[in-house]
Amino acid sequence: MEQWLKQLDLAPKTKGHLQNLMRLLVNCAMRWELVGVAANPMKLVRVRGGSKRTKEPRVLTIPQFQQLVKELNDPFRTMVLLDLATGLRCSELFALKWCDVIWDDLTLLVRRAIVDTVESDVKTVYSRAGMPLDPALAEVLLNWQRTSEFNKPEHWIFASPYKAGKKPRHPWRVQQQHISPAAVRCGIGHIGWHTFRHTFRSLLDETGAPLKVQQELMRHADIRTTMNIYGKAMETSKREAHGKVVRLVLPLNVA
């Protein structure tokens, strides 16, 4: 197995994921009595650098992001504004429905995820945490709802017109056909959806948000993913930090 993994032309982290997958498969085979119960041999397999990135994550500056926004039309403009101002994973962003926006409470509920058109549960129980919705960002969403053909509570926020609104748009196609070309035109270069999540985390740092607040806004299951501190962030602190990010990234004339 080690030799096979070494021969693969993949990043070390991807090889580490394959190793974990094979370990789970062997465990399942023992559980289902397809093989004898014994110590899992995959525990002995080593992948060098399996927990390390080969590239530093891309983070946009505020001028870069605002330039990108100017290059986009709706719904793609609203997509990137919402994504960077909330740090949602793209699987969660495209799985949003209008019923997930609690207008009276200014809260965005993350209830589901979509990967390759397959609807599923969110990544972790912590991913279900409601996101505070700054009034200026809520106004951007409301403007898109008024414009969108699919604006009923049960409709996808970013419904695909090619699927008669029954399915949301495909994140990869939006990235390849709209986001990346716009970024190239701006001189930013090729970017992906995760660029916005990395940028959101950096902007939270920039605003001086407490680390526990950052962890809860990022909705990480393990605080070590952000940093190892304890306690619970107050709702007021989360809303204040979120509002600062919105005012940093939102051009004055879009609300």
C-alpha positions as CSV (number, residue, x, y, z in Angstrom):
1,M,0.0,0.0,0.0
2,E,2.8,2.4,0.8
3,Q,4.5,1.7,-2.6
4,W,1.2,2.2,-4.4
5,L,0.6,5.6,-2.6
6,K,4.1,6.7,-3.4
7,Q,3.5,6.1,-7.1
8,L,0.4,8.2,-7.3
9,D,0.8,11.7,-8.7
10,L,-1.2,13.3,-6.0
11,A,-0.6,15.8,-3.1
12,P,0.5,14.2,0.2
13,K,-2.7,15.3,1.9
14,T,-4.8,13.5,-0.8
15,K,-2.7,10.4,-0.2
16,G,-3.4,10.7,3.5
17,H,-7.1,10.8,2.8
18,L,-6.8,7.6,0.7
19,Q,-4.9,6.0,3.5
20,N,-7.7,6.9,5.9
21,L,-10.3,5.6,3.5
22,M,-8.6,2.3,3.1
23,R,-8.3,2.0,6.9
24,L,-12.1,2.5,7.2
25,L,-12.7,-0.1,4.4
26,V,-10.7,-2.7,6.3
27,N,-12.5,-1.9,9.5
28,C,-15.9,-2.4,7.7
29,A,-14.7,-5.7,6.1
30,M,-13.9,-7.0,9.6
31,R,-17.2,-5.8,11.0
32,W,-19.1,-7.5,8.2
33,E,-17.0,-10.7,8.7
34,L,-15.6,-10.5,5.1
35,V,-12.1,-10.9,6.6
36,G,-10.9,-12.2,10.0
37,V,-10.9,-9.8,12.9
38,A,-7.3,-8.6,13.6
39,A,-5.3,-5.4,14.0
40,N,-5.9,-3.2,11.0
41,P,-2.7,-3.4,8.9
42,M,-3.4,0.1,7.5
43,K,-2.3,1.5,10.8
44,L,1.3,0.6,9.7
45,V,1.1,2.5,6.4
46,R,2.9,5.8,6.5
47,V,2.4,8.8,4.2
48,R,5.1,11.4,4.4
49,G,3.7,15.0,4.7
50,G,0.1,13.7,4.8
51,S,-1.0,16.5,7.1
52,K,0.8,19.3,5.3
53,R,-0.3,21.6,2.5
54,T,1.8,21.8,-0.6
55,K,0.5,25.3,-1.3
56,E,-0.2,28.2,1.0
57,P,-4.0,29.1,0.9
58,R,-4.8,32.1,-1.2
59,V,-6.2,35.1,0.6
60,L,-7.6,38.2,-1.2
61,T,-7.0,41.7,-0.2
62,I,-10.0,44.1,0.2
63,P,-9.2,46.0,-3.0
64,Q,-8.8,42.7,-4.9
65,F,-12.2,41.5,-3.7
66,Q,-14.0,44.7,-4.4
67,Q,-12.5,44.7,-7.9
68,L,-13.7,41.2,-8.4
69,V,-17.3,42.2,-7.3
70,K,-17.3,44.9,-9.9
71,E,-16.5,42.4,-12.6
72,L,-19.5,40.2,-11.8
73,N,-23.3,40.4,-12.4
74,D,-26.0,38.8,-10.3
75,P,-26.4,36.2,-9.2
76,F,-22.7,35.6,-9.2
77,R,-22.0,39.0,-7.5
78,T,-24.4,38.1,-4.6
79,M,-22.8,34.6,-4.4
80,V,-19.3,35.9,-3.8
81,L,-20.4,38.7,-1.4
82,L,-22.4,36.2,0.7
83,D,-19.7,33.6,0.6
84,L,-16.8,35.9,1.7
85,A,-18.9,37.7,4.3
86,T,-20.0,34.4,5.9
87,G,-17.2,32.0,5.2
88,L,-19.6,29.3,4.1
89,R,-18.2,26.2,2.3
90,C,-19.4,26.2,-1.3
91,S,-21.4,23.0,-0.7
92,E,-23.3,24.9,2.0
93,L,-23.7,28.1,0.0
94,F,-25.4,26.4,-3.0
95,A,-27.6,24.4,-0.7
96,L,-29.3,27.4,0.8
97,K,-33.0,28.0,0.4
98,W,-34.9,31.1,1.0
99,C,-36.6,29.5,4.0
100,D,-33.1,29.3,5.6
101,V,-33.0,33.1,5.9
102,I,-34.7,34.2,9.1
103,W,-35.4,37.9,8.2
104,D,-36.9,38.9,11.5
105,D,-34.0,37.5,13.5
106,L,-31.3,38.4,10.9
107,T,-30.0,34.8,11.0
108,L,-28.9,32.5,8.2
109,L,-29.4,28.8,9.0
110,V,-27.1,26.2,7.5
111,R,-29.2,23.1,7.3
112,R,-27.8,21.0,4.4
113,A,-25.0,20.6,1.9
114,I,-24.9,19.7,-1.8
115,V,-22.0,17.9,-3.5
116,D,-22.2,16.9,-7.1
117,T,-26.0,17.6,-7.1
118,V,-26.5,15.1,-4.2
119,E,-28.1,16.7,-1.1
120,S,-26.7,15.6,2.2
121,D,-26.2,16.6,5.8
122,V,-23.7,19.3,6.7
123,K,-20.1,18.4,7.4
124,T,-20.4,18.3,11.2
125,V,-23.0,19.2,13.9
126,Y,-21.1,22.4,14.4
127,S,-21.7,23.4,10.8
128,R,-25.4,23.6,11.6
129,A,-24.8,26.7,13.8
130,G,-26.9,29.7,12.6
131,M,-24.9,32.5,11.1
132,P,-25.6,36.1,12.2
133,L,-26.7,38.1,9.2
134,D,-25.6,41.8,9.1
135,P,-28.4,44.2,8.0
136,A,-26.3,45.4,5.0
137,L,-25.7,41.8,3.8
138,A,-29.4,41.0,4.4
139,E,-30.3,43.9,2.1
140,V,-28.1,42.4,-0.6
141,L,-29.9,39.1,-0.3
142,L,-33.3,40.8,-0.3
143,N,-32.5,42.6,-3.5
144,W,-31.5,39.3,-5.1
145,Q,-34.7,37.7,-3.9
146,R,-36.8,40.5,-5.5
147,T,-34.9,40.0,-8.8
148,S,-34.8,36.2,-8.8
149,E,-37.4,34.2,-10.7
150,F,-37.2,31.6,-7.9
151,N,-38.0,33.5,-4.8
152,K,-40.4,31.4,-2.8
153,P,-39.4,30.0,0.6
154,E,-38.9,26.4,-0.7
155,H,-36.8,27.6,-3.7
156,W,-33.0,27.5,-3.8
157,I,-31.4,30.9,-3.3
158,F,-29.1,30.2,-6.3
159,A,-31.5,28.0,-8.3
160,S,-30.4,26.9,-11.7
161,P,-32.5,28.3,-14.6
162,Y,-31.3,25.3,-16.7
163,K,-33.0,22.9,-14.2
164,A,-36.2,25.0,-14.0
165,G,-35.2,26.0,-10.4
166,K,-35.5,22.4,-9.2
167,K,-31.7,22.2,-8.6
168,P,-29.2,24.8,-7.5
169,R,-26.4,25.9,-9.8
170,H,-23.3,23.8,-9.9
171,P,-20.4,25.4,-7.9
172,W,-17.6,24.1,-10.2
173,R,-19.3,25.4,-13.3
174,V,-19.9,28.8,-11.7
175,Q,-16.3,28.9,-10.7
176,Q,-15.0,27.9,-14.1
177,Q,-17.3,30.0,-16.2
178,H,-17.7,33.1,-14.1
179,I,-15.6,33.5,-10.9
180,S,-12.2,32.5,-12.3
181,P,-12.5,34.4,-15.6
182,A,-13.5,37.5,-13.6
183,A,-10.5,37.1,-11.3
184,V,-8.2,36.7,-14.3
185,R,-9.6,39.9,-15.9
186,C,-8.8,41.7,-12.6
187,G,-5.3,40.5,-12.6
188,I,-5.9,38.4,-9.4
189,G,-5.3,35.1,-11.2
190,H,-7.2,31.8,-10.8
191,I,-9.1,31.4,-7.5
192,G,-11.5,28.9,-6.1
193,W,-14.4,28.9,-3.7
194,H,-12.2,28.0,-0.7
195,T,-10.3,31.3,-1.4
196,F,-13.3,33.2,0.1
197,R,-13.4,31.0,3.2
198,H,-9.7,31.5,3.8
199,T,-10.1,35.2,3.3
200,F,-13.0,35.3,5.7
201,R,-10.8,33.8,8.4
202,S,-8.0,36.3,7.7
203,L,-10.5,39.2,7.9
204,L,-11.8,38.0,11.2
205,D,-8.2,38.2,12.4
206,E,-7.9,41.7,10.9
207,T,-11.0,42.9,12.9
208,G,-9.5,41.6,16.1
209,A,-12.3,39.1,16.7
210,P,-11.6,36.8,19.7
211,L,-10.4,33.4,18.7
212,K,-13.5,31.6,20.2
213,V,-15.7,33.9,18.1
214,Q,-13.6,33.1,15.0
215,Q,-14.0,29.3,15.7
216,E,-17.8,29.7,16.0
217,L,-18.2,31.8,12.9
218,M,-16.1,29.4,11.0
219,R,-18.2,26.6,12.5
220,H,-15.2,24.3,13.2
221,A,-15.9,21.1,15.1
222,D,-12.5,21.2,16.8
223,I,-11.2,24.5,18.2
224,R,-7.7,23.3,17.3
225,T,-8.6,24.0,13.7
226,T,-8.6,27.7,14.5
227,M,-6.7,27.8,17.8
228,N,-6.9,25.9,21.1
229,I,-8.8,28.1,23.6
230,Y,-11.9,27.5,25.6
231,G,-15.1,29.3,26.5
232,K,-18.2,30.3,24.5
233,A,-18.4,33.4,22.3
234,M,-21.2,35.8,23.1
235,E,-23.8,36.4,20.4
236,T,-23.1,40.2,20.5
237,S,-19.4,39.6,19.8
238,K,-20.2,37.3,16.9
239,R,-22.6,39.8,15.3
240,E,-20.1,42.7,15.8
241,A,-17.2,40.7,14.2
242,H,-19.5,39.6,11.4
243,G,-20.7,43.2,10.8
244,K,-17.1,44.5,10.6
245,V,-16.3,41.9,7.9
246,V,-19.4,42.9,5.9
247,R,-18.6,46.6,6.0
248,L,-15.0,45.8,4.9
249,V,-16.0,43.8,1.8
250,L,-19.3,45.4,0.9
251,P,-19.0,48.4,-1.5
252,L,-21.0,51.4,-0.2
253,N,-23.3,51.5,-3.2
254,V,-24.5,47.8,-3.2
255,A,-26.8,47.8,-0.2
